[in-house]
Structures are given as structure tokens and as C-alpha cells.
Amino acid sequence: MRSILLACLFSAASPFAVAQTLEQPTPAPMVTVIGNGRAEAPADFAWLNFNLRGEGATSPDAVTALTTSRGKLEASLKALPGKPTLEVRGGTLSIREVRPKSCVINYAAPNLSTGECAVIGSVATVGLQVKVTPAKQVGDVASLAAQLGGADVNLNGGGLADDQALEDKAMREAVADAQRQARLIAESSGRHLGPILRIQDSQANVVNGFPSPPPPPPPLAYAAREEYAFPAAKLAAPLAMTPPPIVRNARVTVTYSLLP
């Protein structure tokens, strides 16, 4: 009897439930697209990294030689044709003892200052980072650095004095791309593109040919001795070089309504 009663109740409720389902409004048609934008511009400045070296019989001699090399380099950079704006920053400083090749270094124990492992000299090195403005002159700076004893000279990318305009351009292109895609979908489905219902901005990413360099280290304390008159060396081999263009990407997700 209970089973028959439940069946009757279900049968009585079913028409109402079906009617209620049919009365629910159909969701308005919409389309969601992802727009991509890209913008690039020549770099305003470039970063150049290299090492300078000084050698001597003692540590003070090596430091003096390094100071002389750096002073001559900076005097020569200031005399470059075109007068580029340069920011020279010092990085890691290293002063190492030099021992004979015949000495087998045992890292588990110290070496004596006499005998076959006696120190025969010293080498001082410093890593320098130079910001070159305009970027198009970074080649001459690199050539001059190598000419005056710089080692491991490498271009470490570049940047813009103000990249807001470039980011804005990439974003406008991303929104325009989204609209183009949505309009194509609407026309292909026999409808018209309606207003924007939702738009989501994804953070733009830097996609330079070289990664952006980390913030430069603080300047290394350096003071040229007055008794040194550092003559400026002439650039022996001009070098045409510029860093890759600066690129910004933008992406937006946009939902449009579709109209009949």
C-alpha cells in the first residue's frame, strides 16, 4: 500500500516539475575569448659586464695594478666618441695568492709561506657592470673594455627609461585581438557581437631576448690616487652592437554577449 501511495504522489508531482523546468529561462548566449598583444621598442640603455685584473708580487702590488687598470679604463670610457652616459658599478672583489704549478694544493691543510708552495705573486680581480646610454654605443664600450684588459666581456640585456607606453600598447593590442576573435565567432554563428560582460587582465610578462638583469650591486668604494694621471686610450676597433629590442606581452580574457 505504501509503495502504491508513493507512486501516486510521484506521478502527481511529475507534471508540475516538468512544467517548472520548462519555464526556466534559457541562458543568454555568450562567447569567451583570450586576446594576446605584443609590443616592442629599441632599448634605451644596455648593461655590460666584465672583469678587470691586476697582478703583482704582493697583494698591495696587485691591488695597485688593478686600480691603475680601472682608472685608465674609466678615463678612456669618458673620452669615447659620442660621449655616452656611463654608470660604472663594482661587483665582487677577489685577491688571491699565486703559487708555483709544482705545488699540489691540499685543501685539507694550509700551505707554508716557504718551500715549494711559497707564494710567488698575487692576482686581484673585480667584476664591473656598466650601464651604457644610448644602447647603440654598447659595442664601442665592450671593445674598449676588452682592449684595456677586460675579461669575460658580455652584453647582459638592456632596458627602457620608461616602459609604461610599451605595456599600454601591448594591452591595447590584446583587447583588440579579443574583440576580433569574438566578432568572427559571432558572425560565423549567425549572431551579432554584444557588449562586454566580463574582462580579466592577466599580468604581462617580459620576454626579452635576454632576461632582465638583477638590480646592480652598490658601487664599490673606489678612489683614484692623485699621483696617477690616467691617460685616455683611443678606441682601436669600433664595434657596432645593440641589445635585442625590449618586448612586452599582454593577455586578456574577455566574455561578450551574443545578440540575435
C-alpha positions in Angstrom: 0.0 0.0 0.0 2.8 2.4 0.9 4.5 1.7 -2.5 1.3 2.5 -4.3 0.9 5.7 -2.4 4.4 6.9 -3.1 4.0 6.1 -6.8 0.8 8.1 -6.9 2.5 11.1 -5.2 5.4 10.9 -7.7 3.1 10.7 -10.6 1.1 13.7 -9.4 4.3 15.8 -8.8 5.9 14.9 -12.1 3.8 17.2 -14.4 4.5 20.2 -12.1 8.2 19.5 -12.0 8.4 19.2 -15.8 6.4 22.4 -16.2 8.7 24.2 -13.8 11.7 23.1 -15.7 10.3 24.3 -19.0 9.5 27.7 -17.5 13.2 28.3 -16.5 14.7 31.0 -18.8 17.3 29.9 -21.3 20.8 31.3 -20.5 21.7 34.2 -22.8 24.3 33.1 -25.4 27.8 34.4 -24.8 31.3 33.8 -26.0 34.6 33.9 -24.1 37.9 34.5 -25.9 41.6 35.1 -25.0 43.3 38.1 -26.6 47.0 38.4 -27.0 49.0 41.5 -27.6 52.7 42.1 -28.2 54.7 45.4 -28.5 58.4 46.0 -28.8 60.8 49.0 -28.9 64.5 49.6 -29.1 66.4 49.6 -25.8 67.3 52.9 -24.4 70.3 51.6 -22.4 72.3 48.4 -22.2 74.1 46.5 -19.4 77.7 45.3 -20.0 79.5 43.0 -17.6 83.3 42.3 -17.5 86.2 41.6 -15.1 89.3 43.6 -14.6 92.6 42.1 -13.4 95.7 43.3 -11.6 98.9 41.3 -11.0 101.8 41.9 -8.6 104.4 40.3 -6.5 102.4 41.1 -3.4 98.7 41.7 -2.7 99.3 45.5 -2.4 101.1 45.4 -5.8 98.1 43.5 -7.4 95.6 46.0 -5.9 97.7 48.9 -7.2 97.8 47.4 -10.7 94.0 46.8 -10.6 93.4 50.4 -9.5 95.6 51.6 -12.4 93.7 49.5 -14.9 90.4 50.7 -13.6 91.4 54.3 -13.6 92.7 54.1 -17.2 89.5 52.3 -18.3 87.2 54.9 -16.8 89.3 57.8 -18.2 89.1 56.1 -21.6 85.4 55.5 -21.4 84.7 59.2 -20.7 86.7 60.1 -23.9 84.7 57.8 -26.2 83.3 59.4 -29.4 79.6 60.3 -28.9 80.1 60.8 -25.1 77.7 58.0 -24.0 76.4 58.3 -20.4 78.0 55.6 -18.3 77.3 54.3 -14.9 80.2 52.1 -13.7 79.5 49.8 -10.7 81.8 47.5 -8.9 80.8 43.9 -8.0 82.8 41.1 -6.4 86.4 41.8 -5.5 88.8 39.0 -5.3 92.5 39.0 -4.2 94.2 35.6 -4.5 97.7 34.3 -3.9 99.6 32.6 -6.7 101.8 29.5 -6.0 104.1 27.5 -8.3 102.4 24.9 -10.6 104.6 22.3 -9.0 102.8 22.8 -5.7 100.0 20.4 -5.2 97.4 22.2 -3.2 96.0 20.2 -0.3 92.7 21.9 0.7 92.6 19.9 4.0 95.7 21.7 5.3 97.2 25.1 5.0 100.3 25.8 2.9 103.5 27.1 4.3 104.8 30.5 3.3 108.2 29.0 2.5 109.3 26.0 0.5 107.8 24.6 -2.7 104.4 26.2 -2.0 105.6 29.7 -1.2 103.5 32.5 -2.6 105.1 33.9 -5.8 102.6 36.6 -6.6 99.1 37.9 -6.2 96.1 38.5 -8.5 93.3 41.0 -7.8 90.1 40.9 -9.9 86.9 43.0 -9.8 83.7 42.5 -11.6 82.3 45.6 -13.2 78.9 46.4 -14.5 78.4 49.4 -16.9 75.1 50.9 -17.8 75.5 52.4 -21.3 73.2 55.1 -22.6 72.3 55.2 -25.5 72.3 51.4 -26.0 73.7 51.7 -29.5 77.1 52.5 -28.2 77.5 49.4 -26.0 79.6 47.8 -28.8 82.3 50.5 -28.5 82.3 50.3 -24.7 82.7 46.5 -25.0 85.5 46.8 -27.5 87.3 49.4 -25.4 86.9 47.3 -22.2 88.5 44.2 -23.9 91.2 46.4 -25.4 92.2 47.6 -21.9 92.3 44.2 -20.3 88.7 43.4 -19.5 87.9 39.7 -19.5 84.6 37.8 -19.9 83.0 40.8 -21.6 79.3 40.2 -22.2 76.2 42.1 -23.0 73.6 41.5 -20.3 70.5 42.8 -22.0 69.0 46.3 -21.9 66.0 48.3 -20.8 63.8 51.3 -21.3 63.9 54.5 -19.3 60.1 54.3 -19.1 58.3 51.2 -20.4 54.7 52.2 -19.5 53.9 53.3 -23.0 55.1 49.9 -24.3 53.0 48.0 -21.8 49.9 50.1 -22.7 50.4 49.3 -26.4 50.6 45.6 -25.7 47.4 45.8 -23.7 45.5 47.7 -26.4 46.6 45.0 -28.9 45.4 42.2 -26.6 41.9 43.8 -26.2 41.7 44.4 -30.0 42.7 40.8 -30.6 40.0 39.6 -28.2 37.4 41.7 -30.0 38.4 40.4 -33.4 38.1 36.8 -32.3 34.7 37.3 -30.7 33.3 39.2 -33.7 34.4 36.4 -36.0 32.8 33.8 -33.8 29.6 35.8 -33.6 29.4 36.3 -37.4 30.2 32.6 -38.0 27.3 31.6 -35.8 24.8 34.0 -37.3 24.7 36.4 -34.5 25.9 39.9 -33.7 28.5 40.8 -31.1 27.1 42.3 -27.9 28.7 44.3 -25.1 31.4 43.0 -22.8 30.1 41.1 -19.9 33.4 40.4 -18.2 37.1 41.1 -18.8 40.1 39.7 -16.9 43.6 41.1 -17.2 46.5 38.7 -16.9 49.8 40.2 -15.8 52.1 40.9 -18.8 55.3 39.1 -18.9 58.7 40.3 -20.1 60.1 38.2 -23.0 63.3 39.9 -23.9 65.9 38.0 -25.9 67.9 38.3 -22.7 66.4 38.1 -19.2 66.3 41.4 -17.4 69.4 41.7 -15.2 69.1 41.8 -11.4 69.4 45.2 -9.7 73.1 46.3 -9.9 75.2 45.9 -6.8 76.1 49.0 -4.8 79.2 50.9 -6.1 82.4 49.5 -4.8 84.4 52.1 -2.8 87.0 53.4 -5.2 89.2 56.5 -5.2 91.9 57.1 -7.8 95.2 58.3 -6.4 96.1 61.9 -7.3 99.6 60.9 -8.3 98.1 58.7 -11.1 97.4 60.6 -14.3 95.3 58.1 -16.2 95.7 58.8 -20.0 92.7 58.0 -22.1 93.3 55.3 -24.6 91.9 55.6 -28.1 89.4 53.0 -29.3 91.3 50.6 -31.6 88.3 48.7 -33.0 84.8 50.2 -33.1 82.1 47.6 -32.7 78.5 48.1 -33.9 76.2 46.3 -31.4 72.8 46.9 -29.8 70.9 44.7 -27.4 67.7 42.9 -28.5 64.6 45.1 -28.6 62.5 45.3 -25.4 59.3 43.2 -25.7 56.2 43.3 -23.6 53.3 40.8 -23.9 49.8 41.2 -22.6 46.9 38.7 -22.3 43.2 39.3 -21.5 40.2 37.0 -21.2 37.0 38.7 -22.4 33.4 37.5 -22.3 31.0 39.1 -24.8 27.2 38.6 -25.1 25.8 37.4 -28.4 22.8 39.1 -29.9 20.3 37.8 -32.5 
